[in-house]
């Protein structure tokens, strides 16, 4: 939660980099300028890679779904894809914040995006469940289905804890006690993102995806990989409770 000790205010404000710094910046080095708009956080450092990955992923899924007649099933991948976009954006917006004002505003925007994503995940889960009931198809008959349910549960648990930490910290006994588990919330969030990627890859290997949907695993892998490469390098280790080297 603290400012990056290796970046001076002058360096951040001017966007200059030391000669030895990598082209995309050091791991976790991105920091929002005090006078900068929040939308810029979406592309800072390796953030642009995540944006490209999201674009590839959404186009791949929506183009594949467009070949099918509209029905209960089609809402499942469409809702999920938009929800994933919102979740990733909520992370990218919050990562570079470092001043108290930025952190509060970032957390509010983060919670709103996550809240909308949760509604879409609910819609995606309900539609696929109803579709399987309609066609009398077995539930949880594939790695994707099992991973999907696990991920949904973890996302809702993560969102509930995050909401309580920020909006009702007294639930944990005090504001300070709520702050002590922020690092676990962040670690869980990044873990869930990896699990989402695995779930997407598993989805591309289902019989329906390989058949009528014609969803290409390599396209899903490229999009997912770019998202991970865009988000993970921007992690500030000190926010996870680790000391910078």
N, C-alpha and C positions, 0 to 999 in steps of 0.2 A: 504494500500500500504506500510505501515511502517513495520519494523522488529517487531517480537513478543517481547514485552518488558519483558515477563516472561521467555524467554529462553536466556541463556548466550551463547556466541560463543562456549565456551568449551563444553557446554552441547549438542549443535546441532552437533558439529563436532564428538563427541564421541558416539552419539546416545544413551546416557545414559538417564534414566528416574528417576525422583524422586520416592521414595518408595510409595507415595500416588497417583501417576499417574495411571490411568486405563491402562489395558493391551494394548488397541488399541490407547492409547494416549488421551490427552485432546482435546476437541472440537477445531478445527482449529489450532492444535499445530504443524502440519507437516510443516517443512521448509527445502528447498533444501540447501545442503551444497555447498559452493562456488566452490569446485572442483568436484562436482558430475555431472554425465551425466543426461540429461533431461529425458531419458526413465525411470529412477528410480522413477520419480515423479508419474508414473502410478500406483505404488504399495505401496507407502508410507502410513503409518497409515491404514485407512480403505479402501484405494484404491484397495487392492486386492479383496475386496468384490464386488466392481463394475466390476472388470475384470471377476470374476466368473459369475456375473449376466449377463454380455454381452455375455459370452460364452453360458450360458443356453438359453438366448433369441435367439441368432443367430441359434444355433443348432435346437431349437424348430421350428423356422420359416422355416429354409431351409429344414429340414426333411419333414415337412408338405407340402411345395411347391413341393418337389421332386416327390410327388405322382401324380402330375398333369402334363398333357402335356404342353410343352413350348408354351406360347402364350403371348399376351399383358398383361394379368392380372398377370402372374407370375413375371414379372419384377417389379411390384408395391411393393410387400412385400420384395423382394430381395434388391432392391435399397434403400428402406426405412430402412431396418435393418442395412445395411452397413453405411448409412448416420448417423444413431443413434450411431453406434459404434464410428465413427469419431468425432461426437459432444461431446460425453462423454469423449473421450481421450483428446480432445482439452481443456476441462475443467480441467481434472486431471493433465495435464501437466503444466497448468498455475497456479493452486492453490498454490503450495508450494513456488513459486518464491517470493523473497523478496529483493534482491539487485537490483540496477538499471540495471546492465548488464543482470541479469537473467530475469527481467521483460520485457526488450526489446526483447531478444531472444525468450522468452516464448510467447510474444504477436505475433511475426512473425509466429512462428510454429502454434499457435492457429488460426491465420487468414487463413493460408494455409489449415489446416484441415477443418475449417468451410467452406472455399470456395469450396473444393471438395465435402463436404456434401451437399452444396446448389445445385450443379450440379446434384447430385444423387436424391435429393428431387424433382428437376424439372422433371427429368426423371420419377420418381415414379408418380408424379401428372399427367404428360402428358399421360403416358401409361394407367392409370386407367380411365382417361377421354375418351381417344380414345376407350378403351375397352367397356365402357358404351354406347358410340355412336354406336359402331359396333353391339352390341347386343340389342340396343334400350332400355336400362335400365335407369330408372329415376336417376337423379343426386341428391345428398344430401337427400337421403331418409332414412338415419339412423343416430343415434347419432355419430357413427364413422366417417361418411362422413362429417358431420358438424364440428366435432372436428378437423378432419384432415385438412380441409380448413382453419379453424381458426388458427391452429398451424402453417401451412405453411406460412400464412400471417405474423404471429408474428415472426417467425424465419427469414424471409427475412427482416422485418423491423429492427429486432435486429442486424442482420448482417450489414445492411446498416449504422446504427448508430455506431456500433463498428468500422467499416472500416473508417468512417469519423473521429471518435475520435482519432484514432491512426495514420492514414496516411494523413488526411487533416484536422487537428484540427482548422485551420483558419476559417473553415465553421461555427464554433461556436463563432467566434469573436477573440479568442486567444487560445493558448495552455492551459493556466491556466483555462479558462472557460470550455474547453473540459474535463479537468481532474475532474472538479467539478461534472460531471454527470457520472463518471465511476461507482460510487456505484449503480446508478440506472440501469446501463447496467448489472452489476453483479446480482442485485436482479431480473431483468427481465429474465436473463439467467437461473437462478435456477427455476423461476416460469415456464418457458417454458419447462424445463426438467420434472417437475411434470405433466404438461399438456401432454407431450409426453407419459408418463406412462399411464395416463388416456385414451389417444387415443388408445394406444396399447391394453389395457384391453377391450375397447369398440369394437375394431376390432375382438377380440377373441369371441365376443358374436353376431356377425353378422350371418345371416342365412347361408351364404356361408362358413364361418369359421367353424361353427358347423356341416355343412354338408360335401361337397366334400373335403374341406381343412383339416378337422379333427384337427383343432388347439385347443389344450387344454388350457383353461383359467388358470388353476392352475399352469401350467408351465410358462405361460407368467407372471403371478403374482409373482412367485418366482424370475424369472430373473429380472423383473422390480423392485421388492422390494430390491433385493441385490444391484442394481445399485444406488438406492436412499440412501441406508444405507452406500454405499461406498463413495458417493459424499458429501452429506449434512453434516456429522460430521466434514469434513475437511474445512468447510467454516470459514474463518477468520472474526470474527465479526467486527473488526476494519476496514476491507476493505469495509464493508457495511455501515460504518458511525456510528457503535455502539461502545461504550466503553467496554473494557473487564472488567469483574467483578473481 
